[in-house]
């Protein structure tokens, strides 16, 4: 394993995750981009899953216990319904493994849009299933998806912009620092 490459890739993911503590619109977040980035660049695919999930967990601790501490009674280890977000991240990584076999503009955009759709479908399904607000029927599920639509444009924008920055910066860094490239 190329240690320098591993550390740089991990650093990109951690920095992206920590950007969640900077004020931003709801759902404008790096989660999809981090997941795709890991899927595209880690040769050992277990890190494609582990690092985005770990970075999300750490950033969630900060967000919940610093930024949103007033909304909770005491320390929060996991956000309510966290498992739907973790499942989304894992599915985005899985989709990224297949979509991003070759990194280029077309595959990054396709991966980003796929990430947004996966996140939207999974997390709104979880909101429907786990919330008494929505009737446990097809109409309740559609209500949950409808309630998520106003935030979907931010999810798409976040995934596209974070992906553009992360993938673009790493591709640029690979040109400038040969040690970041994979051995051929």
ChimeraX attribute file (.defattr): number of C-alpha atoms within 10 A of each C-alpha:
attribute: neighborCount
match mode: 1-to-1
recipient: residues
	/A:1	9
	/A:2	12
	/A:3	10
	/A:4	12
	/A:5	19
	/A:6	16
	/A:7	12
	/A:8	14
	/A:9	20
	/A:10	21
	/A:11	14
	/A:12	17
	/A:13	26
	/A:14	19
	/A:15	14
	/A:16	23
	/A:17	24
	/A:18	17
	/A:19	14
	/A:20	20
	/A:21	15
	/A:22	9
	/A:23	9
	/A:24	12
	/A:25	11
	/A:26	12
	/A:27	21
	/A:28	21
	/A:29	23
	/A:30	27
	/A:31	31
	/A:32	32
	/A:33	33
	/A:34	34
	/A:35	32
	/A:36	34
	/A:37	29
	/A:38	26
	/A:39	28
	/A:40	22
	/A:41	23
	/A:42	19
	/A:43	14
	/A:44	12
	/A:45	15
	/A:46	11
	/A:47	17
	/A:48	25
	/A:49	23
	/A:50	14
	/A:51	20
	/A:52	30
	/A:53	23
	/A:54	16
	/A:55	21
	/A:56	25
	/A:57	18
	/A:58	15
	/A:59	20
	/A:60	22
	/A:61	17
	/A:62	18
	/A:63	18
	/A:64	19
	/A:65	18
	/A:66	12
	/A:67	15
	/A:68	11
	/A:69	14
	/A:70	10
	/A:71	9
	/A:72	11
	/A:73	8
	/A:74	9
	/A:75	11
	/A:76	16
	/A:77	14
	/A:78	12
	/A:79	14
	/A:80	9
	/A:81	13
	/A:82	15
	/A:83	13
	/A:84	18
	/A:85	20
	/A:86	21
	/A:87	16
	/A:88	24
	/A:89	26
	/A:90	21
	/A:91	21
	/A:92	27
	/A:93	29
	/A:94	17
	/A:95	18
	/A:96	27
	/A:97	22
	/A:98	13
	/A:99	21
	/A:100	21
	/A:101	12
	/A:102	13
	/A:103	15
	/A:104	13
	/A:105	12
	/A:106	12
	/A:107	16
	/A:108	25
	/A:109	18
	/A:110	15
	/A:111	29
	/A:112	29
	/A:113	18
	/A:114	21
	/A:115	28
	/A:116	25
	/A:117	17
	/A:118	19
	/A:119	26
	/A:120	22
	/A:121	16
	/A:122	19
	/A:123	22
	/A:124	23
	/A:125	17
	/A:126	18
	/A:127	18
	/A:128	22
	/A:129	17
	/A:130	13
	/A:131	12
	/A:132	9
	/A:133	12
	/A:134	17
	/A:135	15
	/A:136	13
	/A:137	11
	/A:138	11
	/A:139	11
	/A:140	16
	/A:141	19
	/A:142	16
	/A:143	16
	/A:144	23
	/A:145	20
	/A:146	12
	/A:147	12
	/A:148	17
	/A:149	13
	/A:150	11
	/A:151	15
	/A:152	19
	/A:153	14
	/A:154	18
	/A:155	27
	/A:156	23
	/A:157	18
	/A:158	24
	/A:159	29
	/A:160	24
	/A:161	18
	/A:162	22
	/A:163	25
	/A:164	17
	/A:165	14
	/A:166	21
	/A:167	23
	/A:168	15
	/A:169	12
	/A:170	20
	/A:171	16
	/A:172	11
	/A:173	15
	/A:174	15
	/A:175	11
	/A:176	11
	/A:177	12
	/A:178	11
	/A:179	14
	/A:180	20
	/A:181	17
	/A:182	12
	/A:183	7
	/A:184	3
